[in-house]
Structures are given as C-alpha cells and as structure tokens.
Amino acid sequence: MTFEREKPLTEQPKRIKSETKKRQVSLAASIEEIDAVDVKKTSPGRPVTPLLDKINVPDDLRKMSPDVLQQVSNELRAEMVDAVSVTGGHLGAGLGVVELTVALHYVFDTPNDILIWDVSHQAYPHKILTGRRNRIRTLRQTGGLSGFAKRSESPYDPFGAGHSSTSISAALGFAIGRDFNKKKNNVIAVIGDGSISAGMAYEALNNAGASNSRLIVILNDNDMSIAPPVGAMSAYLSRIVSSKEYRGIRSVAKEFAKLFPRRITEAARKAEHYARGMVTGGTLFEELGFYYVGPIDGHNLEHLVPVLENVRDDPHGGPVLIHVVTEKGHGYAPAEAAADKLHAVQPRFNVVKTEVEKGADQPQKAPSYTKVFSEALVQEAERDEKILAVTAAMAAGTGLDLFGQKFPERLFDVGIAEQHAVTFSAGLACEGFKPFCAIYSSFMQRAYDQLVHDVVLQKLPVRLILDRAGLVGADGPTHAGTFDLSYLLCLPDIVVMAPSEAAELAHMVATAAAIDDLPTAIRFPRGEASVFDKIQRGVVLPIGRGRIIKEGNKVALINLGARLDECRKAADMLDSRGITTTIADMRFAKPIDRALIDRLVRGHEAVLTIEEGSAGGFGEHVLHYLASTGALDHGIKIRTMTLPDIFQEHGKPYDQYEQAGLNAHHIVAKALEALGVNEKLSSVAIA
C-alpha cells in the first residue's frame, strides 16, 4: 500500500472500499485469522507477528516502508488481544487506536516529540511499540507494567494519566516550556471524545488557542458521532487544508490583506473560516483558536499518515486540532458487536468464547458492594419518587445502570464532569429532591471545591456515593480511593458512613435517603461485600452510633469499613493466646460515636482503630476527641492503623493489603506491640 497524495478524487471511493473491506476482516470471533496477510495464532502459543518482532522501539518502525504499516497494525492488534486475554484490563479503547498509534510513532520522532495520551487506558499498543512488549503480559500485575501511562516506566510516557481530560493542559505546558527553551520538537495530545466533554479540556483549548503556541491535538472521535460523513472527499479536503502549501498561501493572504481596510479583511477572514467550517466541520474549535483538520478515518493509514506529516512539517505554527474518527473495539469482531465494545475484560479471558475461562477465578461468594448499593437504591426509589441518581459518565461502573433501567427518567449522566455533577446535585436538592451522586472516590477529588462551597457550606442534602474507596488492585494509584476520609472528615456538617458488609450498605442507603437537612457520604470499596447477615431492605440507622460485634476485656478493635473480616480473624488469633478481644464496628466516621469510644477506652488495656484510608482520617479524629477529653493523659495504649503514606502500586489485592499492613496478622502484631508482648507473626500465622 502506498500513500498517493494527489490521486484523482474520482478514483478514491473504489480504493477506500477495497481498503475498508480488507481492514474489516477482523481478528474474528476466534482470532485464529486476522486478514489476508496471514497473521495467524499458533495453537497453543501467541500470534505470529513477523513485522512486529522487528520493532523494539519506534525508530525501528520508522525504518519500515509505509506500505507495511497496515500489516504492522494487524499484528499489533493481535498481540494486544492475546496479552490482555492473559492479564485482563482495558481492551476496546486500545483496539480502536491501533492504526492511530502506529501512524503517530511512524510520523513523529518520539520520544523527542512529546506524545501524551488522555486517560491512557488506550495506551497498551503504545506500550508494545515503545520497548515494553517483553513485559506486556505483566500488565496490571504485581510488579508489572501499569495499565496507564507512567512517567517512571518509560521515556515514551512523558506525562502520567489515569483521570480524564488532562492531556491538552499538560501538552500546552510542554509546548510553552519548549518555546522558552527554544526547542523545535512537536507536542501532541490525544484526547477521546468522552474526555473532551469535561470542562478542563475546554479550559485548556481556550488557553491554547489564545497562546498561539505550536501544539497538535488529536481528537479521537469514537462514539459521539460529532463528525460529518467520513470518506474520500473528507480525506481529500483534510490533506488539502493541512498541507503547507494551503497554509502558506493562507499566511501570505493574511499579510497581503493588511493592505486593505479592516472591514474588508475581516469579511474575507470570516468567509474563508465559515466556508471551510461548512465543508469540514470544526467551527467550534476554530472559534477557540485552533486550526481544524478533519474528519479523517482513523483506521485508514493512507488518509492518516499524510495529514500527520503535513501538520508535522507545517512551518506556520499555532495550535492545530486533527479530528480522527475511530471505532472502539475495531478489528476484533466480539468487541465491535458488544454493547460496551469490551471496554474491559477479566484475566484469562477466552478470546474465542469472549468469556473468562472456567477455573480462572474463584466464583463469587457474595455480591459486589456496587451491586448491593444499586439494588438498595432501587428499593428506596420504589417508595420515594423524590430520589434521583446522578453519575459522571460512570453509570455502569457505579451500578446506576440498573437504576436507569428501572427509572430512566430519574437517572442523569452528565458526562465526564464531576464538578458539574456535584453542583447540579446541589441544585436538585434545593428543589426538594434527593439526589444520590455516585462517583468513584478518586474522581471525587476533582470536585472537592464544589463539595465544600456548593454543598456542605449550604448544608444541602446531597448524597455522595463514593465507590472504589480504598485500594483498587490492578487499577493502581490513579484510581485508589485512599484520601476521601481525610478530605471529608475535616468538613463540618456532613455525615460520613462506611459499611463493613453488604447488609450494612443497604441500611446506609436507607439512612442517607432519610437525612434531609445535611449532606451525607457513603464510602465503600471495590469488590465483593462481606456477608455476615442476610441482606434485607435497608432500615434507617441511628445517626452516629456504632455497634459491638464481639465482647472481650483486653484489646478493643475499632473498625471502620470493610476490614471487619480481618478484625474477626485477628480477634480469633488473639483469643487463642488468651487475649480476649472486643470488636466494634463504628459505621459512622462522622459523627463519631463518642459514648462507645469512651466505653472502649475505659474497659480495655489497648485500643486499635482500623481503616482503609490514609492518615488524617478516622483514627486521627478519634485521637483528637480523646485528647480533647484528657483521656490520653491516663496512659491508654492506642494505635491507629491506616494505609501507608505512599502511593501504592497496582497489584493483587492481598499483596496490596500486605504492603499496607492491614491484614489480620498485622492487626495481631500491632495489638501485641501495644501490650508490650514480643512475638513475631507472619501471614502464615493466620492458618
């Protein structure tokens, strides 16, 4: 395949049709055969990838002929599917940018040219091409590659990402820094259409357009259908308007126009601007100061590469936005057919049957916390029509898709816009409704000012649902909800709850629905909920009251949240040593149950608080209360157990809790240390 820049327009449709047909012979449901160029999967074994085997870094790719790039893309797609079938992880997004990834590394001089991926869960093909293929099957594993771009992992990852809509801001920083350093390298930001819906992206576009610094933004349009039809005419026009000849003539015309009266030059500018906008689209981006090119078929390398080369070689500078249309899950038939485009899959994913292989994972013994919340909210909404649900582009992730099926008119998905979601919920509360605003704990950090100023300060009864609170396994530090207790508990006039098991979560949903004069927050972890009691319809809990799970008289374990099961194990181990142990489940991080804490401090020799959150959270508030009462003056032996003061890397949950020191044997060791008992324990002691 060659890149013919001046092919007559009348010949384009036939060639496009041929290339499209060739590309659409996908990895197939069986992934045994990818296309006519014969990339086959050995059985057993990995795909045969003769061209990809020659690429260790992008320099190797750039030495290849352009007519083999589609074959490289096919092999790269096969390698990615095979790797993710082993490790699990994000699949659909990466499949959709395979050709774009190949084109970017082929055209630009990475890592000298800066390439920033927004969110970066689509960067698996990028990792394979940038020296990490030999580790790609360690993806998201303990000690392995991150599932996101990560500065410390590779020089080809100039900026880390896990949250969305940050790429343009960061890229503009790189571009301005380059200009001050008098360098000439390119800076490219790749942002998906979902990410560009967030306010931060528009703030960055506005600033970048005004700065007039040389910056390239790739808008990967894979879902919103904001583009006019993509085809031969669009590709032809994109090549024309991105060419240095066109932009050179345009630049000369601007200089020449200065000789005419301003009203004439302004009319001419608007005429050219809107004429091009009518044909190609992109008027919004032009108004923000970007030179718009597109839309372009992001799976057609013959269209994509020449445009990228034109923009790379353009001497006129200024910000450029290239509108690329792709299909999430492209090239793998099961992903193309799936409703979610196989956004993410579990480890040991069978690429033929598109399911997790039997025996790959232990069967679930309990429902997930997310599912328990979803079902509990539906139950509450059935008897209270004032209950509404709000999500920031995470309806499925937060379990609100079930709510939406039952009450479609009462679910509001505001897009990737957590700040807006919180203040929008505040407005709903002002009108007497009961909004449940469900956001991942780490994503909630982005809306903290709105929480403080628009919700808590005004005492509006917004119900915050913080999913993924605590450690999150393979997703790693970008998604870990480790700080919510610290940033919530310092606020006045808010009720904060943390369930220890499934039934408790149902009760807390009912409790939040009943509180109509203060904001509330419920934080719960990712994964299975412990089931100690039968899950029933939730009942309203007494505000700020904990419960005693087990009585003893030597050590008191004050648990907040989902480490209750480990506290039970630890208590059994201590009891076996003759150290009788009390377990208290606090339920509420705020207001704390002062009467219960007073009782536990008076009646035990040592007291431990256990929480899955950073320092500065529940344990510190207990210490603050005890210090204010003078209880600490009487020699009480109290210890707080929190997550360590580090960003914990991705890995298996048990490994993460081992590193954090929050498993049962750690609790036992801490209790013995407080009592002055010198005994070494290990995880083996649990058995």
Buried (B, 14 or more C-beta within 10 A) or exposed (E): BEBEBEBEEEEBEEBBEEBEEBBBBBBBBEBBBBBEEEBEBEEEEEBBBEBBEEBBBBEBBBEBEBEBBBBBBBBBBBBBBBBBBBBBBBBBBBBBBBBBBBBBBBBBEBBEBBBBBBBBBBBBBBBBBBBBBEBBBBBBBBEBBBBBBBEEBBEBBBBBBBBBBBBBBBBBBBBBEBBEEEEEBBBBBBBBBBBBBBBBBBEBBBBBBEBEBBBBBBBBBBBEEBBBEBBBBBBBBBBBBBBBEBBEEBBEEBEEBEEEEEEEBEEBEEEEBEEBBEEBBBBBBBBBBBBBBBBBBBBBBBBBBBBBBBBBEBEEBBBBBBBBBBBBBBBBBBBBEBEEBBBBBBBBBEBEEBBBEEEEEEEEEBBBBBBBBBBBBBBBBEEEEBBBBBBBBBBBBBBBBBBBEEBEEBBBBBBBBBBBBBBBBBEBBEEEBBBBBBBBBBBBBBBBEBBBEBBBBEEBBBBBBBBBBBBBBBBBBBBBBBBBBBBBBBBEEBBBBBBBBBBBBBBBBBBBBBBEEBBBBBBBBBBBBBBBEEBEBBEEBEBBEBBEBBEBEBBBBBBBBBBBBBBBBBBBBBBEBEBBBBBBBBBBBBEBBEEBBBBBBEBBBBBBBBBBBBBBBBBBBBBEBBEEEEBEEEEBBBBBBBBEEEEBBBBEBEBBBBBBBBBBBBBBBBBBBBBEEEEEBEEEEBE
